[in-house]
């Protein structure tokens, strides 16, 4: 489950980066970044020994 959260976070960060450079979906860019950060933090909170 932890690796799945990291995969989702990486995919969302990549999508956010593409959105930043494309300037096409300003609201979506920030939503993707927030979701990626939340997924990353959940992964750290659930298993802090892997940091």
N, CA, C and O atoms as a Tinker XYZ file with bonds, in Angstrom:
   204  protein
     1  N      0.828000   -1.199000    0.000000    73     2
     2  CA     0.000000    0.000000    0.000000    64     1     3
     3  C      0.867000    1.255000    0.000000    63     2     4     5
     4  O      0.534000    2.248000   -0.648000    81     3
     5  N      1.972000    1.204000    0.726000    73     3     6
     6  CA     2.854000    2.374000    0.810000    64     5     7
     7  C      3.449000    2.700000   -0.547000    63     6     8     9
     8  O      3.514000    3.868000   -0.931000    81     7
     9  N      3.888000    1.675000   -1.283000    73     7    10
    10  CA     4.484000    1.929000   -2.593000    64     9    11
    11  C      3.448000    2.484000   -3.558000    63    10    12    13
    12  O      3.782000    3.276000   -4.439000    81    11
    13  N      2.194000    2.074000   -3.398000    73    11    14
    14  CA     1.135000    2.597000   -4.251000    64    13    15
    15  C      0.950000    4.097000   -4.006000    63    14    16    17
    16  O      0.737000    4.855000   -4.952000    81    15
    17  N      1.028000    4.526000   -2.759000    73    15    18
    18  CA     0.904000    5.950000   -2.453000    64    17    19
    19  C      2.046000    6.746000   -3.070000    63    18    20    21
    20  O      1.832000    7.846000   -3.580000    81    19
    21  N      3.248000    6.203000   -3.026000    73    19    22
    22  CA     4.383000    6.895000   -3.633000    64    21    23
    23  C      4.232000    6.974000   -5.146000    63    22    24    25
    24  O      4.568000    7.993000   -5.750000    81    23
    25  N      3.731000    5.908000   -5.764000    73    23    26
    26  CA     3.516000    5.922000   -7.212000    64    25    27
    27  C      2.481000    6.979000   -7.577000    63    26    28    29
    28  O      2.670000    7.734000   -8.530000    81    27
    29  N      1.391000    7.033000   -6.823000    73    27    30
    30  CA     0.356000    8.037000   -7.074000    64    29    31
    31  C      0.929000    9.440000   -6.880000    63    30    32    33
    32  O      0.653000   10.334000   -7.681000    81    31
    33  N      1.719000    9.642000   -5.833000    73    31    34
    34  CA     2.310000   10.956000   -5.584000    64    33    35
    35  C      3.232000   11.364000   -6.724000    63    34    36    37
    36  O      3.197000   12.514000   -7.161000    81    35
    37  N      4.055000   10.443000   -7.214000    73    35    38
    38  CA     4.976000   10.759000   -8.309000    64    37    39
    39  C      4.199000   11.090000   -9.582000    63    38    40    41
    40  O      4.536000   12.042000  -10.286000    81    39
    41  N      3.170000   10.317000   -9.875000    73    39    42
    42  CA     2.363000   10.585000  -11.068000    64    41    43
    43  C      1.701000   11.957000  -10.967000    63    42    44    45
    44  O      1.665000   12.704000  -11.945000    81    43
    45  N      1.177000   12.291000   -9.788000    73    43    46
    46  CA     0.530000   13.585000   -9.623000    64    45    47
    47  C      1.526000   14.736000   -9.704000    63    46    48    49
    48  O      1.207000   15.791000  -10.252000    81    47
    49  N      2.715000   14.546000   -9.170000    73    47    50
    50  CA     3.736000   15.597000   -9.261000    64    49    51
    51  C      4.159000   15.803000  -10.711000    63    50    52    53
    52  O      4.357000   16.939000  -11.143000    81    51
    53  N      4.299000   14.720000  -11.461000    73    51    54
    54  CA     4.649000   14.842000  -12.881000    64    53    55
    55  C      3.534000   15.569000  -13.628000    63    54    56    57
    56  O      3.796000   16.442000  -14.456000    81    55
    57  N      2.287000   15.199000  -13.327000    73    55    58
    58  CA     1.164000   15.891000  -13.955000    64    57    59
    59  C      1.137000   17.365000  -13.603000    63    58    60    61
    60  O      0.833000   18.211000  -14.445000    81    59
    61  N      1.460000   17.667000  -12.349000    73    59    62
    62  CA     1.519000   19.059000  -11.923000    64    61    63
    63  C      2.611000   19.815000  -12.675000    63    62    64    65
    64  O      2.392000   20.939000  -13.125000    81    63
    65  N      3.778000   19.206000  -12.812000    73    63    66
    66  CA     4.887000   19.853000  -13.519000    64    65    67
    67  C      4.531000   20.105000  -14.982000    63    66    68    69
    68  O      4.836000   21.167000  -15.525000    81    67
    69  N      3.893000   19.140000  -15.608000    73    67    70
    70  CA     3.472000   19.322000  -17.003000    64    69    71
    71  C      2.462000   20.464000  -17.090000    63    70    72    73
    72  O      2.521000   21.283000  -18.007000    81    71
    73  N      1.545000   20.515000  -16.142000    73    71    74
    74  CA     0.559000   21.590000  -16.125000    64    73    75
    75  C      1.178000   22.961000  -15.931000    63    74    76    77
    76  O      0.731000   23.942000  -16.526000    81    75
    77  N      2.215000   23.029000  -15.091000    73    75    78
    78  CA     2.894000   24.311000  -14.863000    64    77    79
    79  C      3.513000   24.812000  -16.158000    63    78    80    81
    80  O      3.416000   25.994000  -16.486000    81    79
    81  N      4.148000   23.909000  -16.888000    73    79    82
    82  CA     4.812000   24.329000  -18.123000    64    81    83
    83  C      3.820000   24.566000  -19.256000    63    82    84    85
    84  O      4.112000   25.327000  -20.179000    81    83
    85  N      2.678000   23.941000  -19.204000    73    83    86
    86  CA     1.686000   24.103000  -20.270000    64    85    87
    87  C      0.805000   25.332000  -20.047000    63    86    88    89
    88  O      0.238000   25.853000  -21.007000    81    87
    89  N      0.676000   25.803000  -18.819000    73    87    90
    90  CA    -0.167000   26.955000  -18.477000    64    89    91
    91  C     -1.616000   26.779000  -18.938000    63    90    92    93
    92  O     -2.280000   27.755000  -19.286000    81    91
    93  N     -2.103000   25.544000  -18.941000    73    91    94
    94  CA    -3.438000   25.338000  -19.489000    64    93    95
    95  C     -4.516000   25.193000  -18.422000    63    94    96    97
    96  O     -5.667000   25.564000  -18.656000    81    95
    97  N     -4.164000   24.660000  -17.253000    73    95    98
    98  CA    -5.176000   24.406000  -16.234000    64    97    99
    99  C     -4.685000   24.899000  -14.884000    63    98   100   101
   100  O     -4.175000   24.115000  -14.084000    81    99
   101  N     -4.833000   26.173000  -14.628000    73    99   102
   102  CA    -4.253000   26.748000  -13.414000    64   101   103
   103  C     -4.837000   26.157000  -12.139000    63   102   104   105
   104  O     -4.085000   25.862000  -11.211000    81   103
   105  N     -6.146000   25.973000  -12.061000    73   103   106
   106  CA    -6.750000   25.401000  -10.863000    64   105   107
   107  C     -6.349000   23.955000  -10.661000    63   106   108   109
   108  O     -6.111000   23.522000   -9.534000    81   107
   109  N     -6.275000   23.207000  -11.751000    73   107   110
   110  CA    -5.927000   21.792000  -11.687000    64   109   111
   111  C     -4.486000   21.593000  -11.225000    63   110   112   113
   112  O     -4.189000   20.623000  -10.528000    81   111
   113  N     -3.607000   22.485000  -11.600000    73   111   114
   114  CA    -2.204000   22.384000  -11.210000    64   113   115
   115  C     -2.065000   22.362000   -9.688000    63   114   116   117
   116  O     -1.374000   21.508000   -9.133000    81   115
   117  N     -2.715000   23.288000   -9.032000    73   115   118
   118  CA    -2.592000   23.379000   -7.584000    64   117   119
   119  C     -3.299000   22.215000   -6.892000    63   118   120   121
   120  O     -2.837000   21.739000   -5.855000    81   119
   121  N     -4.400000   21.762000   -7.450000    73   119   122
   122  CA    -5.096000   20.611000   -6.883000    64   121   123
   123  C     -4.213000   19.366000   -6.962000    63   122   124   125
   124  O     -4.152000   18.594000   -6.005000    81   123
   125  N     -3.532000   19.161000   -8.083000    73   123   126
   126  CA    -2.638000   18.016000   -8.226000    64   125   127
   127  C     -1.489000   18.087000   -7.232000    63   126   128   129
   128  O     -1.114000   17.069000   -6.650000    81   127
   129  N     -0.934000   19.255000   -7.033000    73   127   130
   130  CA     0.163000   19.417000   -6.093000    64   129   131
   131  C     -0.287000   19.110000   -4.664000    63   130   132   133
   132  O      0.421000   18.424000   -3.927000    81   131
   133  N     -1.430000   19.601000   -4.279000    73   131   134
   134  CA    -1.943000   19.356000   -2.933000    64   133   135
   135  C     -2.208000   17.865000   -2.729000    63   134   136   137
   136  O     -1.862000   17.319000   -1.681000    81   135
   137  N     -2.813000   17.201000   -3.711000    73   135   138
   138  CA    -3.099000   15.770000   -3.597000    64   137   139
   139  C     -1.800000   14.975000   -3.502000    63   138   140   141
   140  O     -1.715000   14.027000   -2.722000    81   139
   141  N     -0.793000   15.346000   -4.281000    73   139   142
   142  CA     0.489000   14.648000   -4.237000    64   141   143
   143  C      1.158000   14.806000   -2.873000    63   142   144   145
   144  O      1.697000   13.840000   -2.333000    81   143
   145  N      1.128000   15.997000   -2.322000    73   143   146
   146  CA     1.733000   16.239000   -1.011000    64   145   147
   147  C      1.004000   15.449000    0.069000    63   146   148   149
   148  O      1.639000   14.869000    0.950000    81   147
   149  N     -0.321000   15.423000    0.004000    73   147   150
   150  CA    -1.102000   14.668000    0.985000    64   149   151
   151  C     -0.787000   13.184000    0.892000    63   150   152   153
   152  O     -0.625000   12.526000    1.920000    81   151
   153  N     -0.696000   12.640000   -0.326000    73   151   154
   154  CA    -0.379000   11.219000   -0.496000    64   153   155
   155  C      1.007000   10.904000    0.053000    63   154   156   157
   156  O      1.203000    9.860000    0.674000    81   155
   157  N      1.963000   11.790000   -0.168000    73   155   158
   158  CA     3.314000   11.597000    0.343000    64   157   159
   159  C      3.339000   11.630000    1.868000    63   158   160   161
   160  O      3.991000   10.797000    2.497000    81   159
   161  N      2.637000   12.582000    2.459000    73   159   162
   162  CA     2.596000   12.689000    3.912000    64   161   163
   163  C      1.902000   11.488000    4.547000    63   162   164   165
   164  O      2.326000   11.013000    5.601000    81   163
   165  N      0.848000   10.998000    3.919000    73   163   166
   166  CA     0.176000    9.808000    4.443000    64   165   167
   167  C      1.135000    8.628000    4.444000    63   166   168   169
   168  O      1.156000    7.841000    5.391000    81   167
   169  N      1.933000    8.502000    3.378000    73   167   170
   170  CA     2.912000    7.426000    3.324000    64   169   171
   171  C      3.957000    7.547000    4.422000    63   170   172   173
   172  O      4.368000    6.536000    4.989000    81   171
   173  N      4.391000    8.752000    4.731000    73   171   174
   174  CA     5.377000    8.964000    5.779000    64   173   175
   175  C      4.764000    8.710000    7.155000    63   174   176   177
   176  O      5.399000    8.103000    8.018000    81   175
   177  N      3.541000    9.172000    7.357000    73   175   178
   178  CA     2.883000    9.006000    8.661000    64   177   179
   179  C      2.631000    7.523000    8.951000    63   178   180   181
   180  O      2.812000    7.074000   10.082000    81   179
   181  N      2.216000    6.767000    7.940000    73   179   182
   182  CA     1.897000    5.364000    8.166000    64   181   183
   183  C      3.136000    4.505000    8.438000    63   182   184   185
   184  O      3.059000    3.502000    9.148000    81   183
   185  N      4.277000    4.907000    7.867000    73   183   186
   186  CA     5.487000    4.109000    8.060000    64   185   187
   187  C      6.696000    5.040000    8.168000    63   186   188   189
   188  O      7.446000    5.175000    7.201000    81   187
   189  N      6.901000    5.677000    9.303000    73   187   190
   190  CA     7.978000    6.664000    9.446000    64   189   191
   191  C      9.384000    6.061000    9.425000    63   190   192   193
   192  O     10.358000    6.799000    9.282000    81   191
   193  N      9.511000    4.759000    9.563000    73   191   194
   194  CA    10.842000    4.141000    9.606000    64   193   195
   195  C     11.500000    4.123000    8.229000    63   194   196   197
   196  O     12.699000    3.857000    8.146000    81   195
   197  N     10.778000    4.391000    7.153000    73   195   198
   198  CA    11.354000    4.339000    5.817000    64   197   199
   199  C     11.883000    5.678000    5.349000    63   198   200   201
   200  O     12.364000    5.783000    4.221000    81   199
   201  N     11.810000    6.706000    6.183000    73   199   202
   202  CA    12.262000    8.042000    5.779000    64   201   203
   203  C     13.760000    8.097000    5.730000    63   202   204
   204  O     14.329000    9.141000    5.410000    81   203
